[in-house]
Amino acid sequence: MLKHQGPNRLAVQMLAWHEMLYYHAIATAVYAESVGRALGFVGEELEYLIQGAFFHDCGKICWPSALLDKRELGEEDRRLVHVHPIAGVYYIREHWPDAPELVCRIVKEHHERPDGSGYPNGLKDGDIHPLSVIVAAVEVFMALIEHRPYRDKSFTRAEALAELERQGFPGEVVRVLADIREVVVGKVVGV
């Protein structure tokens, strides 16, 4: 996936900033690849999906480390959180000047939501690229089932899938995620 020196440097910075950010990026990319394949994406589109999924949170490397373990975010904290998709695009372009525009778009749109409640631009359904929608759904799913310091417990898979439906993510994406049982050594295992 990381064919160029720039993306490799950025991946190393993600790992150096926080190990869990790096592992979340890998898991998100693996799940996104599985969803993309199941939905018929191939070739360049599938590659861009995987790259966008891997780098979706790279903008977090500008955050102060104190933000990682906060149980409650203040208004200033939220403003910083809401700019990480835009910061991510800047980091990608800095480290990988010829990055495909679609990879940058996926990174920028990964917190947009079908109902327009997302950020940074409050885009709705048709305004969000379909690959961005996949990454957004996978990212929400992963964030819900992974441990987070601001929650007492993680969601079950069923609760996470129900939340995706509640947020209006496409049914076909939710169904594919429901069929994924676990990630084993970089492979997704179905039912």
C-alpha positions as CSV (number, residue, x, y, z in Angstrom):
1,M,0.0,0.0,0.0
2,L,2.7,2.5,0.9
3,K,4.6,2.5,-2.3
4,H,6.3,5.9,-1.9
5,Q,8.7,7.3,0.7
6,G,6.4,10.2,1.7
7,P,3.5,8.0,2.8
8,N,5.9,5.7,4.6
9,R,7.3,8.7,6.6
10,L,3.7,9.8,7.5
11,A,2.8,6.2,8.6
12,V,5.9,6.2,10.8
13,Q,4.9,9.6,12.3
14,M,1.5,8.1,13.1
15,L,3.1,5.2,14.9
16,A,5.4,7.5,16.8
17,W,2.6,9.8,17.9
18,H,0.5,7.0,19.3
19,E,0.6,3.3,18.7
20,M,-3.2,2.9,18.9
21,L,-3.6,5.5,16.1
22,Y,-1.4,3.3,13.9
23,Y,-3.2,0.1,14.8
24,H,-6.6,1.8,14.4
25,A,-5.4,2.9,10.9
26,I,-4.5,-0.7,9.9
27,A,-7.7,-2.2,11.2
28,T,-9.8,0.5,9.5
29,A,-7.9,-0.1,6.2
30,V,-8.4,-3.9,6.4
31,Y,-12.1,-3.6,7.1
32,A,-12.6,-0.9,4.4
33,E,-10.9,-3.2,1.9
34,S,-13.2,-6.0,2.8
35,V,-16.3,-3.8,2.5
36,G,-15.0,-2.3,-0.8
37,R,-14.3,-5.7,-2.3
38,A,-17.8,-7.0,-1.3
39,L,-19.4,-3.9,-2.9
40,G,-17.5,-4.5,-6.1
41,F,-14.7,-1.9,-6.0
42,V,-11.5,-3.0,-7.7
43,G,-8.3,-1.7,-9.1
44,E,-7.4,2.0,-8.5
45,E,-10.7,2.8,-6.6
46,L,-10.0,-0.1,-4.2
47,E,-6.4,1.1,-3.7
48,Y,-7.6,4.7,-3.0
49,L,-10.2,3.3,-0.5
50,I,-7.5,1.4,1.4
51,Q,-5.1,4.4,1.4
52,G,-7.8,6.8,2.5
53,A,-8.9,4.4,5.2
54,F,-5.3,4.0,6.5
55,F,-4.6,7.8,6.5
56,H,-8.1,8.9,7.7
57,D,-6.9,10.0,11.1
58,C,-3.3,11.2,10.3
59,G,-4.4,14.7,11.1
60,K,-4.5,13.7,14.8
61,I,-0.7,13.8,14.9
62,C,-1.0,17.6,15.5
63,W,-3.0,17.0,18.7
64,P,-1.4,17.5,22.1
65,S,-1.0,14.1,23.7
66,A,-3.1,15.2,26.7
67,L,-6.2,15.0,24.4
68,L,-5.8,11.3,24.1
69,D,-6.9,10.3,27.6
70,K,-9.5,13.0,28.3
71,R,-12.8,11.6,29.4
72,E,-14.7,14.8,28.5
73,L,-13.8,17.3,25.8
74,G,-14.2,21.0,26.3
75,E,-15.3,23.4,23.6
76,E,-11.7,24.2,22.6
77,D,-10.9,20.5,22.5
78,R,-13.8,19.9,20.2
79,R,-12.7,22.6,17.8
80,L,-9.3,20.9,17.6
81,V,-10.9,17.5,17.0
82,H,-13.1,18.9,14.2
83,V,-10.1,20.2,12.2
84,H,-8.2,16.9,12.1
85,P,-9.7,15.8,8.7
86,I,-8.4,19.1,7.1
87,A,-5.0,18.8,8.9
88,G,-4.8,15.2,7.6
89,V,-5.1,16.5,4.0
90,Y,-2.3,19.0,4.7
91,Y,-0.1,16.2,6.1
92,I,-0.7,13.9,3.2
93,R,0.1,16.7,0.6
94,E,3.2,17.6,2.6
95,H,4.6,14.1,2.7
96,W,3.1,12.8,-0.6
97,P,2.7,15.7,-3.0
98,D,1.3,13.6,-5.8
99,A,-1.3,11.8,-3.6
100,P,-4.4,11.0,-5.5
101,E,-7.1,13.7,-5.0
102,L,-9.6,10.9,-4.0
103,V,-7.4,9.8,-1.1
104,C,-7.3,13.4,0.1
105,R,-11.1,13.6,-0.3
106,I,-11.7,10.5,1.7
107,V,-9.5,11.8,4.5
108,K,-11.3,15.1,4.5
109,E,-14.8,13.5,4.4
110,H,-14.4,10.6,6.9
111,H,-16.4,12.5,9.6
112,E,-19.2,13.6,7.3
113,R,-22.5,11.9,8.0
114,P,-25.4,11.1,5.6
115,D,-27.8,13.4,7.6
116,G,-25.4,16.4,7.4
117,S,-24.5,16.3,11.0
118,G,-20.8,15.6,10.4
119,Y,-17.8,17.7,10.0
120,P,-15.8,19.6,8.8
121,N,-18.3,20.8,6.1
122,G,-21.7,19.3,7.1
123,L,-22.0,17.5,3.8
124,K,-25.1,15.3,3.2
125,D,-25.7,12.0,1.3
126,G,-25.0,12.7,-2.3
127,D,-22.3,15.2,-1.6
128,I,-20.1,12.7,0.2
129,H,-18.0,10.4,-2.1
130,P,-19.1,6.7,-1.8
131,L,-15.6,5.7,-0.8
132,S,-15.7,8.3,2.0
133,V,-19.0,6.9,3.2
134,I,-17.4,3.4,3.4
135,V,-14.5,4.8,5.4
136,A,-16.8,6.8,7.7
137,A,-19.0,3.8,8.4
138,V,-16.0,1.6,9.1
139,E,-14.3,4.2,11.3
140,V,-17.5,4.6,13.4
141,F,-17.8,0.9,13.7
142,M,-14.1,0.5,14.7
143,A,-14.3,3.4,17.2
144,L,-17.4,1.9,18.8
145,I,-16.0,-1.6,19.3
146,E,-12.5,-0.5,20.3
147,H,-11.7,0.7,23.8
148,R,-11.9,4.5,24.3
149,P,-10.9,6.4,27.4
150,Y,-14.1,8.5,27.4
151,R,-16.4,5.4,27.6
152,D,-16.8,2.9,30.4
153,K,-17.2,0.0,27.9
154,S,-17.0,-0.6,24.2
155,F,-20.1,-1.4,22.2
156,T,-20.9,-4.9,21.2
157,R,-20.8,-5.7,17.5
158,A,-24.6,-5.7,17.4
159,E,-24.8,-2.3,19.2
160,A,-22.2,-0.8,16.8
161,L,-24.1,-2.1,13.8
162,A,-27.4,-0.7,15.2
163,E,-25.7,2.7,15.7
164,L,-24.5,2.7,12.1
165,E,-28.1,2.1,11.0
166,R,-29.4,4.8,13.3
167,Q,-26.9,7.3,11.8
168,G,-28.2,6.5,8.3
169,F,-25.2,4.7,6.8
170,P,-26.1,2.6,3.7
171,G,-27.7,-0.7,4.5
172,E,-25.3,-2.6,2.2
173,V,-22.3,-1.3,4.0
174,V,-23.8,-2.2,7.4
175,R,-24.6,-5.7,6.1
176,V,-21.1,-6.3,4.9
177,L,-19.7,-5.2,8.2
178,A,-22.1,-7.5,10.0
179,D,-20.7,-10.4,8.0
180,I,-17.1,-9.7,9.1
181,R,-16.3,-11.8,12.1
182,E,-12.6,-10.9,12.8
183,V,-9.4,-9.7,11.3
184,V,-6.6,-12.3,11.4
185,V,-3.1,-11.4,10.3
186,G,-4.3,-8.8,7.8
187,K,-7.1,-11.0,6.5
188,V,-10.8,-10.5,7.0
189,V,-12.7,-13.7,8.0
190,G,-16.4,-13.9,7.0
191,V,-19.1,-16.1,8.4
